[in-house]
Each structure stands twice: as structure tokens, then as C-alpha cells.
Amino acid sequence: MSTGTWESYHAITTLMFRYTECIDAADFAGIGELFAHGEITNRGVDGAIVGAEAVQQLYSRTNRVHPNGTTMTRHLCTNVIVDAAESAGVARARSPFLVLRASPALSLQPSVAGRYFDTFARAHGAWRFAQREMVVEQVGDVREHLSIDLSRFVDGA
């Protein structure tokens, strides 16, 4: 694989950044649409969440939505490295992520950090998510962010 074309890099990173916008806005249907032809996995956890409806339900079930209609988070996806096989229509990307969180009860602070390992496929000329593997590496105070115990997902825990 190589870095691919600028157009592919731009399309792939736009998908990745659209994910962060959707989760911060509590647009779980939007996240589902991003994974309509893909799946989400967590390192160290059996099974995958596959397709738009299942992904939407996962995020609706695990993320707290506040009275302002958002998750009151800021998801940052940085230092994106993309490798693409243009002729095969497949690509991989990896990036660290950091979730910042603030609410009336908690001051601005990091709540989760980790890495995304993404696979993309090009269909009908457009790139789309094929798989996102989430690797949680550090967990802070998530009591107003998530409705699950994220510490059990920490890689190496």
C-alpha cells in the first residue's frame, strides 16, 4: 500500500472527522450511516457491531445525551496515517484519539484516550468505512459521558 491520492486521503479523513462530529452532536443515526456497510470492534472484546441500525443502537445505549442535546464531549482524532491501495479500492488508517469532556458537574478534562485502526473500501467511486477497531488505552472520569464501565475495555487491563 501507499499513501494513495490526495482525493482518497481527503475522503478518508473526512469520514473519520465526520464520525467525531456525529458523536459530539449525539447524532447516533449519522454514526450508523457511516457504518452502513461496516462494523465496529473493540480490541479484546469478542464480536462486532455490524451495520447502521446496530451501530446506532450501540451509541444510543452507551452514550449519555445531556439536556442541550449533545454528549458534551469533544472527540479529537489526530496524526492520521493513511495507507491506500488505489487499484484495489482498499485503504487502512490509524490514528490516536482523545475525548475531552465538560459538564455543569465536571470541569473540562480528558475522559478517554486510545487508538483507531480503520479499514476502508471504495464502492461506486466513494470511500466508506469497512471496519473500525477501537483500542481504549486510558480512561478518566466517564460517569457523565458513558452509561457503561469503560475500564473493562482498556487494552492490556
VENWOHU-V245444 format. One record per residue. N is the residue number from 0. RES is the residue in one small letter. BURIAL is I if it has 16 or more other C-alpha atoms within 10 Angstrom, else O. Layout:
# VENWOHU-V245444
n=N res=RES burial=BURIAL
n=N res=RES burial=BURIAL
This chain:
# VENWOHU-V245444
n=0 res=m burial=O
n=1 res=s burial=O
n=2 res=t burial=I
n=3 res=g burial=O
n=4 res=t burial=O
n=5 res=w burial=O
n=6 res=e burial=O
n=7 res=s burial=I
n=8 res=y burial=I
n=9 res=h burial=O
n=10 res=a burial=O
n=11 res=i burial=I
n=12 res=t burial=I
n=13 res=t burial=O
n=14 res=l burial=I
n=15 res=m burial=I
n=16 res=f burial=O
n=17 res=r burial=O
n=18 res=y burial=I
n=19 res=t burial=I
n=20 res=e burial=I
n=21 res=c burial=I
n=22 res=i burial=I
n=23 res=d burial=I
n=24 res=a burial=I
n=25 res=a burial=I
n=26 res=d burial=I
n=27 res=f burial=I
n=28 res=a burial=I
n=29 res=g burial=I
n=30 res=i burial=I
n=31 res=g burial=I
n=32 res=e burial=I
n=33 res=l burial=I
n=34 res=f burial=I
n=35 res=a burial=I
n=36 res=h burial=I
n=37 res=g burial=I
n=38 res=e burial=I
n=39 res=i burial=I
n=40 res=t burial=I
n=41 res=n burial=I
n=42 res=r burial=O
n=43 res=g burial=O
n=44 res=v burial=O
n=45 res=d burial=O
n=46 res=g burial=O
n=47 res=a burial=I
n=48 res=i burial=I
n=49 res=v burial=I
n=50 res=g burial=I
n=51 res=a burial=I
n=52 res=e burial=I
n=53 res=a burial=I
n=54 res=v burial=I
n=55 res=q burial=I
n=56 res=q burial=O
n=57 res=l burial=O
n=58 res=y burial=I
n=59 res=s burial=I
n=60 res=r burial=O
n=61 res=t burial=O
n=62 res=n burial=I
n=63 res=r burial=I
n=64 res=v burial=I
n=65 res=h burial=O
n=66 res=p burial=O
n=67 res=n burial=O
n=68 res=g burial=O
n=69 res=t burial=I
n=70 res=t burial=I
n=71 res=m burial=I
n=72 res=t burial=I
n=73 res=r burial=I
n=74 res=h burial=I
n=75 res=l burial=O
n=76 res=c burial=I
n=77 res=t burial=O
n=78 res=n burial=O
n=79 res=v burial=O
n=80 res=i burial=O
n=81 res=v burial=I
n=82 res=d burial=I
n=83 res=a burial=I
n=84 res=a burial=O
n=85 res=e burial=I
n=86 res=s burial=O
n=87 res=a burial=O
n=88 res=g burial=O
n=89 res=v burial=I
n=90 res=a burial=I
n=91 res=r burial=I
n=92 res=a burial=I
n=93 res=r burial=I
n=94 res=s burial=I
n=95 res=p burial=I
n=96 res=f burial=I
n=97 res=l burial=I
n=98 res=v burial=I
n=99 res=l burial=I
n=100 res=r burial=I
n=101 res=a burial=I
n=102 res=s burial=O
n=103 res=p burial=O
n=104 res=a burial=O
n=105 res=l burial=O
n=106 res=s burial=O
n=107 res=l burial=O
n=108 res=q burial=O
n=109 res=p burial=I
n=110 res=s burial=I
n=111 res=v burial=I
n=112 res=a burial=I
n=113 res=g burial=I
n=114 res=r burial=I
n=115 res=y burial=I
n=116 res=f burial=I
n=117 res=d burial=I
n=118 res=t burial=I
n=119 res=f burial=I
n=120 res=a burial=I
n=121 res=r burial=I
n=122 res=a burial=O
n=123 res=h burial=O
n=124 res=g burial=O
n=125 res=a burial=O
n=126 res=w burial=I
n=127 res=r burial=I
n=128 res=f burial=I
n=129 res=a burial=I
n=130 res=q burial=I
n=131 res=r burial=I
n=132 res=e burial=I
n=133 res=m burial=I
n=134 res=v burial=I
n=135 res=v burial=I
n=136 res=e burial=I
n=137 res=q burial=I
n=138 res=v burial=I
n=139 res=g burial=O
n=140 res=d burial=O
n=141 res=v burial=I
n=142 res=r burial=O
n=143 res=e burial=I
n=144 res=h burial=I
n=145 res=l burial=I
n=146 res=s burial=O
n=147 res=i burial=O
n=148 res=d burial=O
n=149 res=l burial=I
n=150 res=s burial=O
n=151 res=r burial=O
n=152 res=f burial=I
n=153 res=v burial=I
n=154 res=d burial=I
n=155 res=g burial=O
n=156 res=a burial=O
